[in-house]
Amino acid sequence: MTENLQFDREQVWSEIVERAREQAVTNQEAFHELVDDYFMERLEVGELDEDQNVQELAAEVKGRWEDFK
């Protein structure tokens, strides 16, 4: 079922930035925790699955910390 879902990296980035701002994230550790939580939530509700290499996607977003701060 999830193979039909399109994964938009920029939309994910926008959602994470919005959450980070709402939560007043100010350091890299908190940002990385937020990213992990985001992807775990998506896995739990079935929006993503392990076949989509979630760890790689999370690492990509975490690598954008400098873009956020």
C-alpha positions as a printed Julia matrix, in Angstrom:
69×3 Matrix{Float64}:
  0.0    0.0    0.0
  2.73   2.51   0.88
  4.52   1.91  -2.4
  1.97   4.21  -4.03
  2.77   7.12  -1.73
  5.03   9.81  -3.11
  7.7   10.99  -0.73
  8.47  14.68  -1.15
 11.74  15.5    0.6
 11.15  19.26   0.51
  7.69  18.89   2.02
  9.16  16.78   4.8
 11.85  19.41   5.34
  9.18  22.12   5.57
  7.16  20.12   8.09
 10.23  19.47  10.23
 11.29  23.13  10.13
  7.78  24.17  11.15
  7.79  21.74  14.08
 11.27  22.81  15.12
 10.22  26.45  15.19
  7.04  25.64  17.11
  9.11  23.73  19.66
 11.79  26.43  19.8
 14.57  24.0   18.89
 17.89  25.75  19.42
 20.5   23.01  19.33
 21.53  20.19  17.07
 20.73  17.43  19.56
 17.13  18.59  19.93
 16.85  18.95  16.16
 18.07  15.39  15.6
 15.63  14.09  18.21
 12.78  15.91  16.48
 13.78  14.38  13.13
 13.85  10.89  14.66
 10.43  11.44  16.22
  9.02  12.71  12.92
 10.11   9.64  10.98
  8.99   7.24  13.74
  5.53   8.83  13.64
  5.38   8.41   9.87
  6.36   4.76  10.18
  3.77   4.13  12.89
  0.89   5.57  10.85
  1.99   3.82   7.67
  2.95   6.91   5.68
  6.43   5.44   5.29
  7.8    1.95   5.53
 11.22   0.47   6.11
 11.55  -0.29   2.39
 11.93   3.45   1.85
 15.22   3.48   3.8
 13.96   5.75   6.54
 17.36   5.86   8.25
 18.94   7.33   5.13
 16.15   9.88   4.8
 16.46  10.88   8.46
 20.24  11.24   8.08
 19.71  13.47   5.05
 17.38  15.76   7.02
 19.69  15.79  10.06
 22.47  16.88   7.73
 20.51  20.06   7.04
 20.87  21.35  10.61
 23.03  24.21   9.33
 20.22  25.19   6.95
 17.8   25.35   9.88
 19.8   27.23  12.45
